[in-house]
Amino acid sequence: MRIGKRTTHALALLAGLILAGGSQAQDGPAQAIEAGGDENSDLKVGITRYIGEVEVTHDGEKVTIRRNQDTENTVDERYALTSRECPPFCIQPASLHPDVETIGELEVLNYLQRRSEGDDSVLVIDSRTPDWVEQGTIPGSVNIPWTDLSQSQGADPFTIHDIMTGQFNAQEQEGLWDFSNARTLVLFCNGPWCGQSPANIRTLLRYGYPANRIKWYRGGMQNWENLGLTTVPGK
C-alpha cells in the first residue's frame, strides 16, 4: 500500500499523542519585563514605577500597551460578572502541571516585547474561540482557538499538523514529533474561570509538547482588563 504525505502527517500526529516526551531542552522560568532607571513621570497611571508603556507589534502594526489613564475608569462589564455557571465556567487551579509555569502580566509583557523585537522563539496565544477574540485581545498575541487543536472537538489532523509545524516550529521526523526547536508558548483565555487555555495546554501535553516550553497566563483577559491594560480588536 502506498502511503501519501498527508497520511504520514496524520500518523505523526497520532504518534505524538503516544509519546510522553520529545525534546528535553530546557526553558527557564519566565522573566518579568526589565525595569530600572528613573521613575515613570510621563503617565499618571504607569504599568510599574519605572515602566509607563510597552510597544509591541500586532498584525504587522505597532501598538502601545499602557494602562487606562482615567483613574475613574471601571472594568468592562463583560469581565465584571462574579458568578458564571460552573460547569463549564469553573475556577481553574493555580498550576496545571508541575513543569508548566503560571505567570502574570509583567512576564506576559516581557514575552510580547521579545516577540516584537524579533525573538522568534516565543509566541503568545489567545486560546479563545473567535467570538470572544473579536471583542478584544492582548496586542501582540495570535489566536489559536482551543478547538483547532482538539480532534475531539472536530479539528482536522492535517490542520493540527500545520499549526504544530507552522506556528509552533515543531518538526516531523520519520513519523514522530521533534520538539527540539519548538517555540515557548504563552497561553491565555478569559481568566481564572475559563477552561479554554487549560484545554489547549492539556492537548499540547498529550501531543508530547515539552511542558517547560509552555507558560500559562491564568489571569487572562479578566485580569488584563481589571488592570486597564490596552486591548485591540481581534480577527
C-alpha positions as CSV (number, residue, x, y, z in Angstrom):
1,M,0.0,0.0,0.0
2,R,1.3,3.4,-0.9
3,I,1.2,6.0,1.9
4,G,0.7,9.6,0.9
5,K,2.3,12.6,2.5
6,R,-0.9,13.7,4.3
7,T,-1.4,10.2,5.7
8,T,2.2,10.3,7.0
9,H,1.4,13.6,8.7
10,A,-1.7,12.1,10.4
11,L,0.3,9.1,11.6
12,A,2.9,11.5,13.0
13,L,0.2,13.4,14.9
14,L,-1.1,10.1,16.4
15,A,2.5,9.1,17.3
16,G,2.9,12.4,19.1
17,L,-0.1,11.6,21.3
18,I,1.5,8.4,22.4
19,L,5.0,9.8,23.1
20,A,5.4,11.3,26.6
21,G,8.4,13.4,25.8
22,G,10.0,15.0,22.8
23,S,12.8,17.3,23.4
24,Q,14.3,17.6,26.9
25,A,15.7,21.1,26.0
26,Q,15.4,23.4,29.0
27,D,13.5,26.7,29.0
28,G,14.0,28.5,32.3
29,P,11.5,30.4,34.4
30,A,9.7,33.3,32.8
31,Q,11.2,36.7,33.3
32,A,9.3,39.9,34.1
33,I,9.8,42.8,31.8
34,E,13.0,44.6,32.7
35,A,12.7,47.8,34.7
36,G,15.1,50.4,36.1
37,G,16.3,53.9,36.0
38,D,14.2,57.0,36.7
39,E,10.7,56.7,38.0
40,N,8.0,56.9,35.3
41,S,6.7,60.5,35.4
42,D,5.1,60.9,31.9
43,L,1.9,59.0,32.7
44,K,-0.5,59.3,35.7
45,V,-1.1,55.5,35.7
46,G,2.0,53.5,34.9
47,I,2.5,49.8,34.4
48,T,5.2,49.8,37.1
49,R,7.0,52.5,39.0
50,Y,9.6,52.5,36.1
51,I,7.6,51.4,33.1
52,G,4.9,53.7,31.6
53,E,4.1,51.7,28.4
54,V,5.4,48.9,26.2
55,E,5.4,48.9,22.4
56,V,4.6,45.6,20.6
57,T,3.6,44.5,17.1
58,H,0.2,43.2,16.4
59,D,-0.9,42.1,12.9
60,G,2.2,43.9,11.5
61,E,1.4,47.3,13.2
62,K,2.9,48.9,16.2
63,V,0.6,49.1,19.2
64,T,1.4,50.8,22.5
65,I,0.3,48.9,25.6
66,R,-0.4,51.2,28.6
67,R,-3.0,51.3,31.4
68,N,-6.1,53.4,31.1
69,Q,-5.2,56.9,32.3
70,D,-8.7,57.7,33.6
71,T,-8.5,57.0,37.3
72,E,-12.3,56.7,37.5
73,N,-12.4,54.1,34.8
74,T,-14.2,50.8,35.6
75,V,-13.8,47.3,34.2
76,D,-15.6,46.3,31.1
77,E,-19.0,44.7,32.0
78,R,-18.1,41.6,30.1
79,Y,-15.5,40.8,32.8
80,A,-17.5,42.1,35.8
81,L,-19.6,39.0,36.4
82,T,-18.6,37.2,39.5
83,S,-20.8,34.1,39.3
84,R,-20.8,32.4,36.0
85,E,-22.4,28.9,35.9
86,C,-20.0,26.1,36.8
87,P,-19.7,23.9,34.9
88,P,-18.4,25.0,32.5
89,F,-17.1,28.2,34.0
90,C,-15.3,26.7,37.0
91,I,-12.3,28.2,38.9
92,Q,-9.1,26.9,37.5
93,P,-6.2,25.6,39.7
94,A,-3.1,27.8,40.2
95,S,-1.0,25.2,38.4
96,L,-1.9,22.9,35.6
97,H,1.3,20.8,35.5
98,P,4.4,20.8,37.7
99,D,6.6,22.0,34.7
100,V,4.1,24.4,33.2
101,E,4.8,27.8,34.7
102,T,1.9,30.1,35.7
103,I,2.8,33.7,35.0
104,G,1.5,37.2,35.5
105,E,1.1,40.4,33.4
106,L,4.7,41.6,33.6
107,E,6.0,38.3,32.4
108,V,3.4,38.4,29.5
109,L,4.6,41.9,28.6
110,N,8.2,40.6,28.5
111,Y,7.3,37.8,26.1
112,L,5.3,40.3,23.9
113,Q,8.2,42.7,23.8
114,R,10.7,39.9,23.0
115,R,8.5,38.7,20.1
116,S,8.0,42.3,18.8
117,E,11.8,42.8,18.9
118,G,12.3,39.8,16.6
119,D,12.7,36.9,19.1
120,D,11.1,34.1,17.0
121,S,11.5,31.5,19.8
122,V,8.3,32.7,21.7
123,L,4.6,33.0,20.8
124,V,1.8,34.5,22.8
125,I,-1.5,32.6,22.1
126,D,-5.1,33.7,22.7
127,S,-6.8,30.3,23.1
128,R,-10.3,31.6,23.0
129,T,-12.9,31.0,20.2
130,P,-13.2,33.8,17.6
131,D,-16.5,35.2,19.1
132,W,-14.6,36.1,22.2
133,V,-11.5,37.3,20.4
134,E,-13.4,39.7,18.2
135,Q,-14.4,41.6,21.4
136,G,-10.8,42.4,22.2
137,T,-7.5,40.7,22.8
138,I,-4.0,41.3,24.0
139,P,-1.9,43.2,21.5
140,G,0.9,41.0,20.0
141,S,-1.0,37.7,20.6
142,V,-2.2,35.3,17.9
143,N,-5.5,33.5,18.0
144,I,-5.3,29.7,18.0
145,P,-8.6,28.5,19.4
146,W,-8.6,25.5,21.7
147,T,-10.9,23.8,19.3
148,D,-8.4,24.0,16.5
149,L,-6.0,21.6,18.3
150,S,-8.5,19.1,19.6
151,Q,-9.6,16.2,17.4
152,S,-12.4,15.5,20.0
153,Q,-13.8,19.0,19.0
154,G,-13.6,18.2,15.3
155,A,-10.2,19.6,14.5
156,D,-8.7,18.2,11.2
157,P,-5.4,16.3,11.9
158,F,-3.8,18.0,8.9
159,T,-4.8,21.4,10.2
160,I,-3.3,20.5,13.6
161,H,-0.1,19.4,11.8
162,D,0.1,22.8,10.1
163,I,-0.3,24.6,13.4
164,M,2.4,22.4,15.0
165,T,4.9,23.0,12.3
166,G,4.0,26.5,11.0
167,Q,3.1,28.2,14.3
168,F,4.9,26.2,17.0
169,N,8.1,25.3,14.9
170,A,7.8,21.6,15.8
171,Q,9.3,19.2,13.2
172,E,8.1,15.8,12.0
173,Q,10.9,13.2,11.7
174,E,10.1,9.7,10.5
175,G,6.6,9.8,11.7
176,L,7.4,11.2,15.1
177,W,7.4,14.7,16.5
178,D,10.6,16.5,17.3
179,F,10.2,19.5,19.6
180,S,13.9,20.4,20.0
181,N,13.4,23.7,18.2
182,A,9.8,24.3,19.3
183,R,8.8,27.7,20.5
184,T,8.0,28.7,24.0
185,L,4.2,29.2,24.1
186,V,2.4,31.6,26.4
187,L,-1.3,30.8,26.5
188,F,-4.3,32.7,28.0
189,C,-8.0,32.9,27.7
190,N,-10.7,34.8,29.7
191,G,-9.4,34.4,33.2
192,P,-9.3,32.1,36.3
193,W,-12.8,30.8,35.4
194,C,-12.0,30.0,31.8
195,G,-11.1,26.5,30.6
196,Q,-10.0,27.3,27.0
197,S,-6.3,27.8,27.6
198,P,-6.1,24.9,30.0
199,A,-7.7,22.8,27.3
200,N,-5.1,23.9,24.8
201,I,-2.3,23.2,27.3
202,R,-3.5,19.7,28.2
203,T,-3.9,18.9,24.5
204,L,-0.3,20.1,23.8
205,L,1.0,18.0,26.7
206,R,-0.8,14.9,25.2
207,Y,1.0,15.5,21.9
208,G,4.3,15.4,23.8
209,Y,5.0,19.2,23.7
210,P,7.7,19.9,26.4
211,A,5.9,21.2,29.5
212,N,8.8,23.6,30.2
213,R,8.1,25.3,26.8
214,I,4.6,26.2,27.9
215,K,3.6,29.2,30.1
216,W,0.1,29.9,31.3
217,Y,-1.2,33.4,32.0
218,R,-4.0,32.3,34.3
219,G,-5.4,35.8,34.9
220,G,-6.2,36.2,31.2
221,M,-8.4,38.9,29.8
222,Q,-10.2,39.4,33.1
223,N,-7.1,40.4,35.0
224,W,-5.8,42.3,31.9
225,E,-9.0,44.3,31.8
226,N,-9.1,44.8,35.5
227,L,-5.7,46.5,35.3
228,G,-6.8,48.8,32.5
229,L,-4.3,47.5,30.0
230,T,-4.6,48.1,26.3
231,T,-6.6,45.7,24.1
232,V,-7.2,45.6,20.4
233,P,-10.0,44.1,18.3
234,G,-9.2,40.5,17.3
235,K,-9.6,38.9,13.9
